[in-house]
Amino acid sequence: MLNTDITPHELAAQAASVIAERTGVLRHDIALTLGSGWGGAAELIGDIVADIDAADIPGFHAAAVAGHGGKITSIKLASGHHALVLGARTHYYEGKGVRAVAHGVRTAAAAGARVCILTNGCGSTVAEWGPGTAVLIKDHLNLTGTSPIEGANFVDLTDAYSSRLRTIAHEVDGSLPEGVYTQFPGPHYETPAEVKMARVLGGDLVGMSTALETIAAAEAGLEVLGISLVTNHAAGFAPTKLNHKEVLEAGAAAGPRISRLLADIIERISTTVL
């Protein structure tokens, strides 16, 4: 559980200390948050050093959403670097507060990470981007009405989604499109009018995660690569009503392909950036 008597950064430091003790790894170089459809990548990137129940680490909770894991996993990459897979993402709609949402990336920074890869399953407002399309996030619209940053700390988000890391991803797959991700608070799916509003504002993708985590990552000095998997066309752009079962099915169908893609991107980052 989160302890409100200490600062978010102190809690992240405590969590990082427990992770180092439980894994025997003093520094994790890259952090991965694997959203719907992306979980298979963890098996492809290297050898598992340790698997920890998230609830055993300060500030983390067991996963509350189907399709998300509940483990924090340390993986040794072929390059010799270590990845920290955050399999217990907390979504804003769970009601645990924005500190809990940001805790994973803050812990990653405290554990030594310099690069943070955030993935998600999302809806699309672009006709050509149907289910199974992987899209690099180049920017976001934060429509949650909140921020993980506290106090007069004015963080620049101009390059929140690293252009350098997107270039590396394009070197792995030059066909990857880039788009603007819109985070709504959830947990209900957006109305057709809300999705059309996001589209008018420049949003290509809509979902319920990632933007708040990216803001916290920018504050912590992490370089972020965001990748979305389109699991459905969003409300008003979809021919049928939306349901979570179909989102999971679309993610499962695309899983092997996008997991291989992500593993190849991680390999390139680990040998050129870390």
Salt bridges, closest charged atoms under 4 A:
ASP29 OD1 - ARG27 NE 3.32
ASP53 OD1 - LYS71 NZ 2.45
GLU94 OE2 - HIS91 ND1 3.41
GLU94 OE1 - LYS96 NZ 2.92
GLU150 OE2 - ARG99 NE 2.73
GLU171 OE1 - ARG268 NH1 3.18
GLU178 OE2 - ARG166 NE 3.18
GLU178 OE2 - HIS170 NE2 2.78
ASP204 OD1 - ARG199 NH1 2.69
GLU213 OE2 - ARG89 NE 3.01
GLU219 OE2 - HIS9 NE2 3.85
GLU219 OE1 - ARG106 NH2 3.06
GLU223 OE1 - ARG164 NH2 2.64
GLU249 OE2 - LYS245 NZ 2.50
ASP264 OD1 - ARG260 NH2 3.07
